[in-house]
Amino acid sequence: GLSGYLQMPSLSTLIRQFLFEQLHPGKDASATNPSRWPSVPGTLKISVYPSAIATFRAPSDYSGLRAMRRERIRSVQAWRGSGPRRDCVFVDNGSNLPGFRGLHVARVLLLLSFKHDGIIYPCALVTWFSACGDSPCSNTGMWIVKPDIDEETGQRLVALVHLNCVIRLAHLLGVAGGQKVPRELQHYHTYDVFKA
């Protein structure tokens, strides 16, 4: 039912791939035959949430107790009577590299959880962004990212990630270059219309 509502027939495949990676840390599910991925019952109960809280240490901001901060990550269909709100986040890429090099950027399409073999898995269904180049922009000092697109389908790459990998919110600004941004552009379309 959720797969139909989201118009995402691959949701059960994403859940199976996610479970394989959770049950076999360090193994790449895409390099493994999908027949070896765990099966997911058609009656799998999935809970959907409008938000999640990220708690993290921000050494440059001492306004919190011992520089601890909390942010609410949202993914909702309607935000304050305007349009959908799908926040972007930093996701730990597991490389232990410093700063942005140790992170991925993703847009949260859905926050969900489900139980498999007695274990509850809190997850985020995300679309990915990749860095353009190996360093920040020399003019702004900020990293430039672009949406990851499947070359075969032309659609955004989608994945399911464990919420423990989500670090905090990421605020992305569209790269307009020398073009004017149309006045009618709504804030909830910015992650879809800008190429970077």
N, C-alpha and C positions, 0 to 999 in steps of 0.2 A: 504494500500500500504506500509506504513512504517512497519507494523507488518510483512509483507512478506519479505521486504528488510532486516530486522533485524533477520529474522528467529525466531521470537518470537510471536507465536500465542496468548500468554497470555497478550499481551500489552493492549488490551481493558479492560481486567479484572483488570489489575494493575491500569489503569486510573480510573475505577469505584471505586476501593478500596481506592485510593488516594482521590478522590472527597468526598467519605463518611467521611473519617477522617478529611478532611478540613472543611466540613459542620457540623460535629459533634465532636468538639474538646473533647478529653478525652475519647471518646468511641473507643473501639478496633474493627476494621472492621472484623477481623478474627473471632470474637465472635458473629458477627451479620450475619443473613441470607443474602447471596449475593443478594437475590431478593429485599432487602431493599436498596441496593446501587443505586446511581443515574444511569440512563441509559445514554449511550454515543451514539450520532448519528453516523452513518457510514460515514457521511460527515464531521466529526470533523476536522477542519483545525489545523494541528500541525506544528509549526515552529521548525526547528532544528538549533542549533548553535554550532560552533566549540569551543567556549570558554566562560568563565564567569569570572568576577573579584570578588575576595573576599577582602573586606576591613575590617581590624580588628586592635585592639590595642595589641601591643606586649611590655609590660612593660620592658622586659629585653633588648630591642633593641631601643635605643633612636635616631637612625639615621633618622627616619622620624619625621614629625611634631607631637609633643606630643606622640611619640612612635607609631604613626599610620603607618600601613603597607598595601600594596596592592600586591596581587598575582593573576596571571592569571591561572585559572584551565582549562585544555584542554582535549578534547575528540575528536580525529580526526582519520580518517581511514589511513592517510599517513602523517608521520612527517619527514620533511627534507629528503625525498627520501628513507627512510628506511622502517619502518613498522608503524603500528598504535601506537598512544599515547593515553592511557587511564589513566589519573592521579588518584591518590588516595587522599581522603580527610578525614578530621575529621568532623563528623556530631554530633550536639548537641543531646543528648539522653533525654533531658528534666528532668533529675533527680536533677540538681543543685549540684551534687557532685563535689568536687574539682579535677582539673587536668584530667588525662586520664580516671578516673572512671566516669566522666560526659560526655564521648564521645563514639561514635561508629566510626569504620573505614570502609570506603566504597571505591570501585573503580567505577569511573564514566564511564558508557558505552555510555551515550548519554545525551546531554543537550538539553532541549526542552521547549516549552511553548505552551499553548492552552487557548482558551477562553471558559468558561462555564457560562451561565446565566449572561453574561456581565462582568465577572471577569476574568482577565488574571492570569494564574497560571504558573510561571516559575519553572521548575522541573529538576531533575536529575534522570536518570534511573541508578541504582547502583546495584552492587553485594556487599554483606556484608562480613566482617571479624569479628571474635569474639576473645576476649582476652583469652589466655591460662593461667589460674590461676588468683589469686587475687592480684598479685603484680608484679613489674618488675623483669626481670632476675637478679639474684644476681651477675652474672659475668659482664654483660654489663650495667646494670642500665636502659635498655630499655624494654618496654613491648613487649611480643611476641603475635602475632595474627595468626589465621589460617582461611582459607576460610570457610564460612558457606555453608554446603551442604544439600540439601533436601534428607532425608533418603530414600524416596520412589523412586525418579527418579535418584539420584546420581548427579544431576545438581546443580550448584551454585544457592543460593537463590538470587532472584532479587526483587527489590522494586522501587517504585517511591517516591522521597522525595522532599519537597519544598526547593527551593534554599535558603530560609531564614534560614534553619537549617544547611546549610553547613558553617563551620567556616573558614577553610583554608586548604591548601595542607598538605598531610601526605606523608612522604617519607618512603617506606618500603624496607627493605633489606632482601633478602632470607636467611633462616637459612640452611646452607649447612652441618653443623656438621663436621664430619671427612671426608666427601666425597669431591672429586675435582669437580669443576664446569667445564663442557665441554667448550672448546674454541668456539665451534660453536653456543653456546647458545646466542640468540639475546636478547637485553634489553627488547624488547616488549613481550617476553615470560616469564619473571621472575615471574610475579604475577600468572602465570598458572602452572609452573613446581615445585615451592617450596611448600612444605606442610605447612610451617610456615614462 
